[in-house]
């Protein structure tokens, strides 16, 4: 009854379905591993954000997401925009400036500004505070990015990521190897950058989907074989050369 299933075309079909089932199962477990990574990442951020701010210690690299206390002065004329940021359903930019401290110069994200204000050239009103400034910031790692041309009428350079090394070259300064999000807006009309939303994403639902696909392959394919076998017995089905 099932001798047709030993034909070469059908053997290739069997191998293809088995391969799909194995692939789907592995993709499901991959999503579960991604879920574990996401949960561990969220826990790291949550633990760091619940701790009080710590002072900078010369020569000691703070951990990412730790809150640090800073005292220093903003360096005038160093504003840079980080593009493609979204906050409260508004697209816009982060505004970065150089901040000179006793421990060294670092990049401070002073806050978020909507794209509409930058397009109108309103960034001029968001100059950093003058004089000695005390602030608390959340530590972030440097990331490779590219520089673009100035945007709108603000004449401020736009970048894609906060690349501390490139910013140091632009500003002619030796930078500390990290940067910070200020926890309060540093200048009007900037808004403080919000802490990240901590959730598990869609990894679990994606894992279930892949496992369901594998079950469909494992259960559905034998049903197809059975249907073809019955069709051949009754001489009403497809030819022996067709896998479906």
C-alpha positions in Angstrom: 0.0 0.0 0.0 2.9 2.4 0.8 5.4 1.0 -1.6 5.1 4.2 -3.6 6.7 6.1 -0.7 10.0 4.3 -1.4 10.3 6.0 -4.8 13.2 8.5 -5.1 10.9 11.5 -5.4 9.0 10.5 -2.3 12.3 9.8 -0.4 13.4 13.4 -1.2 10.0 14.6 0.1 10.4 12.6 3.3 13.9 14.1 3.9 12.6 17.6 3.1 9.8 17.3 5.7 12.1 15.9 8.3 14.5 18.7 7.7 11.7 21.2 8.1 10.6 19.7 11.3 14.1 19.7 12.8 14.5 23.3 11.6 11.3 24.4 13.2 12.1 22.7 16.5 15.6 24.4 16.6 14.1 27.8 15.8 11.6 27.3 18.7 14.5 26.5 21.1 16.4 29.5 19.7 13.6 31.8 20.6 13.5 30.3 24.1 17.2 31.0 24.5 16.6 34.6 23.3 13.8 34.8 25.9 16.3 33.7 28.6 18.8 36.3 27.4 16.1 39.0 27.4 15.0 38.2 30.9 18.6 38.2 32.2 19.2 41.5 30.4 16.1 43.0 31.9 17.1 41.8 35.4 20.5 43.4 35.0 19.0 46.7 34.0 16.3 46.5 36.8 18.9 45.8 39.4 21.2 48.7 38.2 18.3 51.2 38.1 17.1 50.4 41.6 20.5 51.2 43.1 21.3 54.7 44.2 23.8 56.8 42.2 27.5 56.3 42.8 30.4 58.8 42.4 32.9 58.3 39.6 36.1 56.7 40.7 39.2 57.6 38.6 40.4 54.6 36.6 37.3 52.5 37.4 34.9 51.7 34.6 31.3 51.8 35.9 28.9 49.0 34.7 26.4 49.7 32.0 23.1 51.0 33.4 24.6 52.1 36.7 23.6 55.5 37.9 26.6 57.9 38.5 26.9 61.3 40.1 28.7 63.9 38.0 29.9 67.4 38.6 31.3 69.6 35.9 30.7 72.1 33.2 29.2 71.7 29.7 31.5 72.7 26.9 29.8 75.3 24.7 29.3 74.5 21.0 29.6 70.8 21.2 25.9 69.8 20.6 25.4 66.7 18.5 22.1 65.0 17.5 21.5 61.2 17.6 19.0 60.4 15.0 16.0 58.0 14.8 15.0 58.2 18.5 11.3 57.8 19.6 9.8 58.9 22.8 6.1 59.1 23.7 5.2 58.3 20.1 7.2 61.2 18.8 10.2 60.8 16.5 13.2 63.0 17.3 16.7 63.2 18.5 18.9 62.8 21.6 21.0 65.9 22.2 24.6 65.2 23.2 27.2 67.6 24.7 30.7 67.4 26.0 30.8 67.5 29.8 34.1 68.3 31.5 34.6 66.9 35.0 37.6 66.4 37.3 37.7 62.8 36.2 37.8 63.7 32.5 35.5 64.6 29.7 32.5 62.5 28.8 29.5 62.6 26.6 26.2 63.5 28.3 22.8 62.9 26.6 21.0 66.0 27.8 17.6 64.9 26.7 15.2 64.2 23.8 14.0 66.8 21.4 11.1 66.3 18.8 12.1 66.3 15.2 9.7 69.2 14.5 11.6 71.5 16.7 14.9 70.6 15.1 13.4 71.2 11.6 12.3 74.6 12.7 15.8 75.5 14.0 14.5 75.7 17.6 17.5 73.8 19.0 19.2 77.2 19.7 17.0 77.6 22.8 18.2 74.3 24.3 21.7 75.4 25.2 23.2 73.4 28.1 23.1 74.9 31.6 26.1 77.3 32.3 28.4 77.2 35.2 29.1 74.2 37.5 26.4 71.5 37.1 25.6 68.5 39.3 23.7 65.7 37.6 22.9 62.0 37.8 23.3 59.9 34.7 22.8 56.3 33.5 26.0 54.8 32.1 26.0 53.5 28.5 28.6 51.8 26.4 30.1 53.5 23.3 28.8 52.1 20.0 30.2 52.5 16.5 28.3 55.1 14.4 28.6 57.4 11.4 28.4 61.2 11.1 26.0 62.9 8.8 25.4 66.4 7.6 23.7 69.1 9.7 19.9 68.9 9.9 17.3 71.6 9.5 18.6 75.1 10.2 20.2 74.1 13.5 23.7 73.5 12.0 24.1 70.6 14.4 25.8 67.4 13.3 23.7 64.3 13.2 25.0 60.8 14.1 23.5 57.3 14.1 25.1 56.0 17.3 26.9 57.4 20.3 30.5 56.7 19.2 32.6 58.2 22.0 35.9 57.9 20.1 34.6 59.8 17.1 33.0 62.5 19.3 36.3 62.9 21.1 38.1 63.5 17.7 35.5 66.0 16.7 35.8 67.9 20.0 39.5 67.6 20.3 39.2 65.9 23.7 40.4 62.7 25.4 37.1 61.1 26.4 36.1 58.7 29.2 35.2 55.4 27.6 31.5 55.6 28.2 28.6 58.1 28.1 25.5 58.8 30.2 21.9 59.6 29.8 21.1 62.5 32.2 18.1 61.5 34.4 16.7 65.0 34.2 16.5 67.2 31.1 19.5 69.5 30.7 18.1 72.6 29.0 14.7 73.6 27.6 12.7 72.4 25.6 14.4 69.0 26.1 12.6 66.1 27.7 14.4 63.6 30.0 15.2 60.4 28.2 12.9 57.7 29.6 14.3 54.5 31.0 13.9 51.5 28.7 10.6 49.5 28.9 11.5 46.1 30.4 9.4 43.3 28.9 10.0 39.8 27.5 9.1 40.8 23.9 7.5 38.2 21.6 10.1 35.4 22.0 7.7 33.0 23.8 4.9 33.4 21.3 7.4 33.0 18.4 8.7 29.8 20.1 5.2 28.4 20.3 4.6 29.2 16.6 7.7 27.3 15.6 6.8 24.3 17.7 3.3 24.3 16.2 4.8 24.4 12.7 6.9 21.3 13.6 3.9 19.5 15.0 2.0 20.3 11.8 4.8 18.9 9.7 5.1 15.7 11.8 1.4 15.0 11.9 0.3 16.5 8.6 2.8 14.7 6.4 1.8 11.1 7.4 -1.8 12.1 6.7 -0.8 13.2 3.2 1.0 9.8 2.7 -2.1 8.0 3.9 -4.3 9.9 1.5 -2.1 9.2 -1.4 -1.9 5.5 -0.5 -5.7 5.2 -0.4 -6.0 7.1 -3.7 -3.7 4.6 -5.3 -5.6 1.6 -3.9 -8.7 3.1 -5.5 -6.9 4.2 -8.6 -8.3 7.7 -8.2 -5.4 9.7 -6.9 -2.3 11.3 -8.3 0.4 9.5 -10.1 3.2 7.6 -8.3 5.7 10.2 -9.5 4.0 13.1 -7.6 4.9 13.5 -3.9 1.6 15.3 -3.3 
